[in-house]
Amino acid sequence: MPSGAALRSFLTLLGLVASFAQSAPTQPAGARSIETLESIGGLPAHAAGGFTEISACARSSDGEYLIFDRRMHSVSSVQAPYDAVRVLVQIGAEPGKLLHPTAFSLAADGRFVVADAPGNKGRIQVFLTSGASLGGFTLATREVPTLVFENYLQSGIGSLAFTGRSILINQPELGTLLSEYAMDGGVSRTFGTLRPTGQEHDREVNLALNTGLPIINPQGGFYFVFLGGVPMFRKYDAAGRLSFERHIEGPELDDYIRSLPNSWPKRRTEEGELPIVQPAVRAAGADADGNLWVSLMTPVTYVYDNAGDKRRTLQFRGAGIMAPRSFFFTRGGTVLVAPGCYEFSTRK
């Protein structure tokens, strides 16, 4: 039988252990910490505030910001000292202008492309950073919306990738995931088998579940990230051969997965009744090392390496926690994120 003093000492020790256990941070087994990236710069707030909706932002090699404002149907330039905005491409249906634009991509040589849809006909135009038009072409198929994204209907040209020599877009209605267009508008190749969805009997739903984002991998080849349905991505080599397919998984997607329907309600549009398919993915991009960054509809981004393994789970903090709509990776190891055109370091 221990003495009173010994018992009091033992109880005191137990109390300290219990107190430490309560105060120490706990984490469920298998849980991963979420890194918060703090903004290190970007487009000054007074300049960013002049835009209605920064859908994508990029920066040329000489430091000029290029801002794609989808709602204003425009692409603008902001040069140092970043106190004045110059409109490069403005609203209009005629060639060299934009009407109902949906996607923007800047090539390494400073040229950029924009997809728009005057008269519901998909059009792709190429521009110099001066805003001068280098021409473009109209797609043979009509723009048909396939997804509901932030209260607007998104078509298959919700994203494009400009290599500098060709343009990749997602056109599942042609029977493959990706179509690569030459600069004169000719289709140089198509690749990427449509994924099985279980909805092959309903063409519109099947197309919606095969809508996604083509991403150039700087290490070679391409990624394709599906926007809706079961979250996943594929990696293709430069020849268009499938390297692998990976599911996008994490606790942030559990509610979305649980709520996936077996049938989709439809909305009446000018093109007829179309299914309302909510996306799981908001944006995606690949950094210089070939890591794929996938921004979810929740304000969380997953980063996958070249082998398809998830390496990081991130949140971005600008004025507050934000959900990236676009990524632009700079040569200096940073990433520009819209909205806001904030800059973050990509390094741990």
Order of alpha helices (4+ residues) and beta strands (2+ residues): alpha-beta-beta-alpha-beta-beta-beta-beta-beta-beta-beta-beta-beta-beta-beta-beta-beta-beta-alpha-beta-beta-beta-beta-alpha-beta-beta-beta-beta-beta-beta-beta-beta-beta-beta
